[in-house]
């Protein structure tokens, strides 16, 4: 895995930033910062560095939304990019 990208169809308008943690077998795959973050009014998240770059068959991936603001952000898409 080389990059994680995330986007929203509609940006959130106010409140706390939307944050998402991603884990592989209970270990956070993101390092600095440790979550994907959507600032109000933005449809693209930051692109944090990865602490885990290798996934294998049957790894358990979890995508946890840890914070939302006013709830107006919709259409979350997360893409894991890499080479095979």
C-alpha positions as CSV (number, residue, x, y, z in Angstrom):
1,X,0.0,0.0,0.0
2,X,1.4,3.4,-0.9
3,X,-1.4,5.9,-0.3
4,X,-4.8,6.3,1.4
5,X,-7.2,8.9,-0.1
6,X,-10.6,9.9,1.1
7,X,-13.3,12.1,-0.2
8,X,-16.9,13.3,0.5
9,X,-19.6,13.9,-2.1
10,X,-20.9,16.8,-0.1
11,X,-18.7,18.7,2.4
12,X,-19.7,19.2,6.0
13,X,-20.6,22.9,6.7
14,X,-19.8,23.3,10.5
15,X,-18.8,21.7,13.7
16,X,-15.9,19.5,14.6
17,X,-13.8,18.1,11.7
18,X,-14.8,14.6,10.5
19,X,-12.1,12.1,11.4
20,X,-11.6,8.5,10.4
21,X,-9.2,5.9,11.8
22,X,-8.2,2.9,9.8
23,X,-6.9,-0.3,11.4
24,X,-5.5,-3.5,10.0
25,X,-5.8,-6.4,12.5
26,X,-6.3,-3.7,15.3
27,X,-3.1,-1.8,14.4
28,X,-3.5,1.8,13.1
29,X,-2.3,2.0,9.5
30,X,-1.9,5.8,9.6
31,X,1.0,7.4,11.4
32,X,1.3,11.2,11.0
33,X,-1.4,12.4,11.5
34,X,-3.1,9.2,12.8
35,X,-6.4,9.8,11.1
36,X,-8.0,11.0,7.9
37,X,-9.4,14.5,8.5
38,X,-12.0,16.5,6.7
39,X,-12.0,20.2,7.5
40,X,-15.4,22.0,7.2
41,X,-16.1,22.9,3.6
42,X,-13.6,20.5,2.2
43,X,-14.4,17.3,0.1
44,X,-10.9,15.9,0.2
45,X,-9.1,14.7,3.3
46,X,-5.5,15.1,4.3
47,X,-3.1,12.3,3.2
48,X,-1.4,11.0,6.3
49,X,1.8,8.9,6.2
50,X,1.3,5.1,6.5
51,X,2.7,3.0,9.3
52,X,1.6,-0.2,7.6
53,X,2.3,-0.6,3.9
54,X,1.7,-4.3,3.4
55,X,-1.6,-6.1,3.6
56,X,-2.1,-9.8,3.2
57,X,-5.1,-12.0,2.4
58,X,-7.6,-12.2,5.3
59,X,-6.3,-9.1,7.1
60,X,-9.2,-7.4,8.9
61,X,-9.6,-3.8,8.0
62,X,-11.7,-1.5,10.1
63,X,-12.8,2.1,9.1
64,X,-14.0,3.9,12.2
65,X,-15.5,7.4,12.0
66,X,-14.3,8.9,15.3
67,X,-15.7,12.4,15.1
68,X,-18.3,14.3,13.1
69,X,-19.6,17.9,13.2
70,X,-23.0,18.9,12.1
71,X,-23.7,15.7,10.1
72,X,-24.1,17.4,6.7
73,X,-21.0,15.7,5.2
74,X,-22.2,12.8,3.0
75,X,-20.8,10.3,0.5
76,X,-17.6,9.1,2.2
77,X,-15.3,7.2,-0.1
78,X,-11.9,5.8,1.0
79,X,-9.4,4.4,-1.5
80,X,-6.3,2.3,-0.7
81,X,-3.7,2.5,-3.4
82,X,-0.7,0.4,-3.9
83,X,1.2,-2.0,-6.1
84,X,0.6,-5.7,-6.5
